Amino acid sequence: MPHSATNCPDIIPIDVSEFEPPEPMERILARLQQLHAGQLLRVRHRREPFPLYPMLEQAGYKHCCIPSGTEVFLIYIWPQSAPVNEAFCRTDAAGEAR
C-alpha cells in the first residue's frame, strides 16, 4: 500500500507463515530481488528468521523484526541506503495489528 508522505517507502507485503523451511527464506530472498527503489518488504512469518539476518546484511539490506501476537512476526527489510528506521516499522506494524 503506497504511503502519501514524502520519503515513505511503498510497502510490499509477503506472507510466508504457512510454509516450511527453507521455503520462507527462499521466497523472501527471491522477492527482495524484485524490489524497486522506494520499496520496502514487509514479511509476515510465524517465527523470527535468525539465519536470514546475516544474509541480508551481506546483501546490503537492513531489517527490523516486530513480534505481533502469538507466533506472528512482522519483518521489515529495506536497502541500507533507504530512509527507513525502526520507528517507521513500528508505526506500520501498529496499523497492521488493528
Beta strands, then each sheet from edge to edge (+ up, - down):
strand 1: 10-15
strand 2: 39-45
strand 3: 61-67
strand 4: 73-79
sheet 1: 1+ 2+ 4- 3+
end
